[in-house]
Amino acid sequence: MLFIQAIMLSLVITSCSKEELSIPTTDMETIESTEIDTRKFNPNAQVIVLAAPSVDNNYYKEVFQDIVDFQIDYANKIDGRDEVIILVDQKTKPYYQGKVPNYVLVEANIGDIWIRDFSPVIAGNQVKFNYLPDYLSVADANYIDNSFENWYRKVGLQYGKKSSLILDGGNIVDNGKGKVVLTDRFLYDNPQLTKAQAKNRLKNLLNAQQVAIIKETPGDATGHADGMLMWVEDNKLLLHDQPVSVKNKIINELRNAFPGVEIVIVPDYYTFEEWGGFSSACNIYVNSLVTNDFIYVPTFNDMHDQEMLNFIQSHTSKTVVEVPAENVCFMGGSLRCLSWQLDGVFADDILIE
């Protein structure tokens, strides 16, 4: 797999007149001119892309440094295992320089940090859906989606397929081998489709053999499946324990869709909290990032962290990598929500020799 030696891609950066944070003082010219790329590449690696918060974004102003610190640690955990890119605007870039390798940083003006939801889904297929969630205004959703699409076109990337159906990327959980899970939020967002029609459309779009549409977790504003379950092996799902009223329905749907797949219940250590109208993702261990060789598991500075790391490792042949997520989980998302995955030719296309 080719990798970035020097990134020269950039967008015209626009900003509003908002109060700015102080920029760290570092001799960036020295860092950029002396850094030598000495990595050994993993031929089975995926590319993981993060979107940095902007110093000009008032919504994240109070937690800006927390997000930056998390992404720096996350990127350094990924680098050397899988490949990683951070999309960051010109004014925000100094907060990352000197703390991650320079080959990780790509200049772009992306409208939000939750890149999973508005980027293409399925690492090896890259299918782009219409980003229009009901928990955002149309104007906000369009701004975020357009910022991504403008950058995507600017750098000459191609989607595998594109659909007008409304779907957040966080509501697609796949095993990379044709098995896909999402919640019935998809049916709510696309009422013109019956459940059977929805499954057929998704099979065609995603090149999937089997699709399960499960009940969403009650009270979850986003209705995303990636806060409910994860594939740890091609034929094994870990399901975060659900309220009895929906758990049996979820398990029945999964068993009907995926005969022979093992379903393991993950202990529920969740404590409800809310931030900005979104319920916390803290202590949701299934919101992990699963790649070909690794599972990046969030931890929360909680007494159950080590137990859950051991639990997940006991159910997979992949290597579990701990990533502290307490700086971000309270906002309603975690590792997977903040990550866009690419594999195969799509991974090669985003990387420049």
C-alpha positions in Angstrom: 0.0 0.0 0.0 1.3 3.4 -1.0 1.5 6.0 1.7 1.8 9.8 2.0 5.3 11.2 1.8 4.3 14.8 1.5 0.7 16.1 1.3 0.1 19.2 -0.8 -3.7 19.0 -1.0 -5.6 22.0 0.5 -8.9 23.8 0.2 -9.6 27.5 0.4 -10.2 28.0 4.1 -13.1 30.2 5.1 -13.8 31.4 8.6 -16.1 33.6 10.6 -15.1 36.3 13.0 -15.2 34.2 16.2 -13.1 34.4 19.3 -9.9 32.4 18.6 -7.9 30.1 21.0 -4.2 30.8 21.5 -2.1 28.7 19.1 0.8 26.7 20.6 4.2 28.2 19.9 6.4 25.6 18.1 9.1 25.8 15.5 7.1 24.1 12.9 9.5 24.8 10.0 12.2 22.9 11.9 9.8 19.9 12.6 8.6 19.8 9.0 12.1 20.0 7.4 13.7 17.4 9.7 11.1 14.7 10.1 12.1 11.4 8.4 9.5 8.8 7.6 10.9 5.5 8.9 7.7 3.4 9.2 7.3 -0.2 8.2 4.0 -0.7 6.3 1.5 -3.4 7.1 0.2 -4.7 3.8 -3.1 -5.7 5.4 -3.7 -2.2 6.9 -6.8 -0.1 6.4 -6.7 3.7 6.2 -8.4 5.5 9.1 -9.4 9.2 8.6 -10.2 11.6 11.4 -11.7 15.1 11.0 -10.3 17.7 13.4 -12.5 20.3 15.1 -11.9 23.8 13.8 -10.7 26.6 16.1 -13.5 28.7 14.5 -16.3 26.2 15.5 -18.2 27.6 18.5 -20.1 24.4 19.1 -16.9 22.6 20.1 -15.2 25.6 21.7 -15.4 24.5 25.3 -14.2 21.0 24.5 -11.8 21.8 21.6 -8.6 20.8 23.4 -10.2 17.6 24.7 -11.1 16.5 21.2 -7.6 17.5 19.9 -5.9 15.5 22.7 -8.0 12.5 22.0 -7.4 12.6 18.3 -3.6 13.0 18.8 -3.6 9.9 21.1 -5.9 8.0 18.8 -3.8 8.7 15.7 -0.6 7.7 17.4 -2.3 4.4 18.5 -3.3 3.7 14.9 0.0 4.7 13.2 2.2 1.7 12.7 -0.8 -0.7 12.9 -3.1 0.8 10.3 -2.6 4.0 8.3 -4.1 7.2 9.6 -4.9 10.7 8.2 -6.2 13.7 10.1 -8.1 16.3 8.0 -7.4 19.6 9.6 -7.9 23.2 8.5 -4.9 25.6 8.2 -5.6 27.6 11.4 -6.1 24.4 13.5 -3.1 22.5 12.1 -0.6 24.0 14.6 -2.4 22.2 17.5 -1.4 18.9 16.0 2.0 19.6 14.6 4.8 18.1 16.6 2.4 15.8 18.3 1.6 13.5 15.4 3.9 12.8 12.4 3.5 15.4 9.7 2.6 12.8 7.1 -0.6 12.2 9.1 -1.9 15.8 8.6 -3.9 16.8 5.5 -5.3 20.3 5.1 -9.1 20.3 4.5 -12.0 22.3 5.9 -14.4 19.6 7.1 -17.6 20.9 8.8 -17.8 18.4 11.7 -15.8 15.8 13.6 -18.3 12.9 13.4 -16.9 11.9 10.0 -18.3 8.3 10.1 -21.8 9.7 9.5 -21.3 11.7 6.3 -18.4 9.7 4.7 -18.9 6.7 2.4 -19.7 3.3 4.1 -18.1 -0.1 3.9 -14.3 0.1 3.8 -13.8 -1.8 0.6 -16.9 -0.4 -1.3 -17.2 3.3 -0.3 -20.9 3.9 -0.8 -22.1 7.4 -0.2 -25.6 8.0 1.1 -27.6 11.2 1.6 -26.6 12.8 4.9 -29.8 14.3 6.2 -30.4 13.1 9.8 -33.5 14.3 11.6 -31.5 15.3 14.7 -29.8 18.2 12.7 -31.4 21.0 10.8 -31.3 20.7 7.0 -29.0 23.7 6.8 -26.5 22.2 9.3 -26.6 18.8 7.6 -26.1 20.3 4.1 -23.2 22.4 5.4 -21.4 19.4 6.9 -22.1 17.2 3.9 -21.0 19.8 1.4 -17.8 20.5 3.2 -16.9 16.8 2.9 -18.0 16.4 -0.7 -16.2 19.6 -1.8 -12.9 18.2 -0.4 -13.6 14.8 -1.8 -14.0 16.2 -5.3 -11.1 18.6 -4.9 -8.7 15.8 -4.3 -10.1 13.6 -7.1 -11.5 10.7 -5.1 -14.3 8.5 -6.5 -17.2 6.9 -4.7 -17.9 3.2 -5.3 -21.6 4.0 -5.5 -23.8 7.0 -4.5 -27.4 6.9 -3.3 -30.1 9.4 -2.6 -31.4 7.3 0.3 -31.0 8.9 3.7 -28.5 7.0 6.0 -25.9 7.9 8.5 -22.6 5.9 8.3 -22.9 5.2 12.0 -26.0 3.2 11.3 -24.1 0.7 9.1 -22.1 -2.0 10.9 -20.6 -4.6 8.6 -18.2 -7.5 8.9 -16.4 -6.6 5.6 -17.6 -9.9 4.1 -21.2 -9.1 3.1 -23.0 -9.1 6.4 -24.6 -5.7 7.3 -26.6 -4.5 10.3 -28.5 -1.3 10.7 -31.5 -0.1 12.8 -35.0 0.7 11.7 -34.1 4.4 11.8 -33.4 3.8 8.1 -37.0 2.9 7.6 -38.1 6.0 9.4 -35.8 8.2 7.3 -37.0 6.5 4.0 -40.7 5.8 4.6 -41.2 5.0 0.9 -39.5 1.6 1.5 -40.9 -1.5 3.1 -38.5 -3.5 5.3 -38.2 -6.1 2.5 -37.6 -3.4 -0.1 -35.0 -1.7 2.1 -33.1 -4.9 2.5 -33.0 -5.5 -1.2 -31.9 -2.0 -2.0 -29.1 -2.2 0.6 -27.9 -5.6 -0.6 -27.6 -4.2 -4.1 -25.9 -0.9 -3.0 -23.6 -2.4 -0.5 -22.8 -5.7 -2.3 -24.1 -7.4 0.7 -25.4 -11.0 0.9 -27.3 -10.6 4.2 -28.8 -7.5 5.9 -30.4 -7.2 9.3 -32.6 -4.3 10.3 -32.9 -4.2 14.1 -34.9 -2.1 16.5 -33.0 1.0 17.6 -32.1 1.6 21.2 -35.0 3.5 22.9 -34.0 7.1 23.6 -31.0 7.2 21.3 -31.3 10.5 19.3 -29.2 9.1 16.4 -30.6 5.6 16.1 -27.2 4.3 15.2 -26.3 0.6 15.2 -22.7 1.1 16.1 -23.6 2.0 19.6 -25.4 -1.3 19.9 -23.1 -4.0 18.4 -19.9 -4.9 16.7 -18.5 -7.6 14.5 -15.4 -9.1 16.2 -15.0 -12.0 13.7 -16.7 -12.7 10.4 -19.3 -14.8 12.1 -19.4 -13.4 15.6 -21.3 -10.3 16.9 -21.0 -8.6 20.3 -24.3 -7.1 21.3 -24.5 -4.5 24.1 -27.2 -5.7 26.5 -30.5 -4.0 25.6 -33.8 -3.4 27.4 -35.8 -6.6 27.5 -38.5 -4.9 25.5 -36.3 -4.8 22.4 -33.5 -7.4 23.1 -35.4 -10.5 22.0 -36.6 -8.7 18.8 -33.0 -7.7 18.0 -31.7 -11.2 18.6 -34.5 -12.8 16.5 -33.8 -10.4 13.6 -30.0 -11.1 13.8 -30.5 -14.9 13.9 -33.0 -14.8 11.0 -30.6 -12.6 8.9 -27.4 -14.4 9.8 -27.9 -18.2 10.4 -25.0 -19.6 12.2 -23.6 -16.3 13.4 -22.7 -16.3 17.1 -24.2 -13.5 19.2 -22.5 -12.7 22.5 -24.1 -10.3 25.0 -21.9 -7.6 26.3 -22.5 -6.5 30.0 -24.3 -3.2 30.4 -22.3 -0.8 32.4 -23.8 2.3 30.9 -24.9 5.3 33.0 -27.1 7.8 31.2 -25.8 11.3 30.7 -26.6 14.0 28.1 -24.7 16.7 26.3 -26.2 19.1 23.8 -29.3 16.9 23.4 -27.3 13.7 22.7 -27.0 10.8 25.2 -23.5 9.8 26.2 -21.5 7.0 24.6 -19.4 6.5 27.7 -19.1 2.8 28.8 -20.4 1.7 25.3 -17.5 -0.6 24.5 -19.0 -1.9 21.3 -18.4 1.5 19.6 -15.0 0.2 18.7 -13.1 0.5 15.4 -12.6 -2.9 13.8 -10.0 -3.3 11.0 -8.5 -6.3 9.3 -6.0 -7.0 12.1 -7.0 -4.8 15.0 -9.9 -3.7 17.2 -9.4 -0.3 18.7 -11.5 -0.4 21.9 -12.6 2.8 23.8 -11.9 3.0 27.5 -13.5 5.5 29.9 -11.3 5.7 33.0 -13.8 3.3 34.5 -13.5 0.4 36.8 -14.8 -2.0 34.1 -12.2 -1.0 31.4 -9.8 -3.8 31.9 -12.6 -6.4 32.3 -14.0 -5.3 28.9 -10.7 -5.2 27.1 -10.1 -8.8 28.3 -13.7 -9.8 27.4 -13.4 -8.5 23.8 -10.0 -10.0 23.3 -11.3 -13.4 24.5 -13.8 -13.3 21.6 -11.5 -12.4 18.7 -8.3 -13.4 17.0 -7.6 -9.7 16.2 -5.4 -7.7 18.4 -7.3 -5.4 20.8 -5.8 -1.9 21.2 -6.9 0.3 24.1 -7.8 4.0 23.2 -8.9 6.2 26.1 -12.1 8.0 25.0 -13.3 9.8 28.1 -12.4 13.1 26.5 -15.1 12.6 23.8 -17.6 10.0 24.8 -19.7 12.3 26.8 -20.7 14.2 23.6 -22.6 11.1 22.3 -20.0 9.3 20.2 -16.8 7.4 20.4 -14.0 5.8 18.4 -16.0 4.4 15.5 -18.2 7.6 15.2 -15.0 9.6 14.8 -13.4 7.4 12.1 -13.8 6.9 8.4 -12.4 3.6 7.1 -11.0 2.8 3.6 -9.6 -0.5 2.3 -8.3 -2.0 -0.9 -8.1 0.3 -4.0 -10.0 3.0 -2.1 -7.3 3.1 0.6 -4.6 3.3 -2.2 -6.4 6.2 -3.9 -6.4 8.4 -0.8 -2.8 7.8 -0.2 -0.2 9.6 -2.4 3.2 8.3 -3.2 
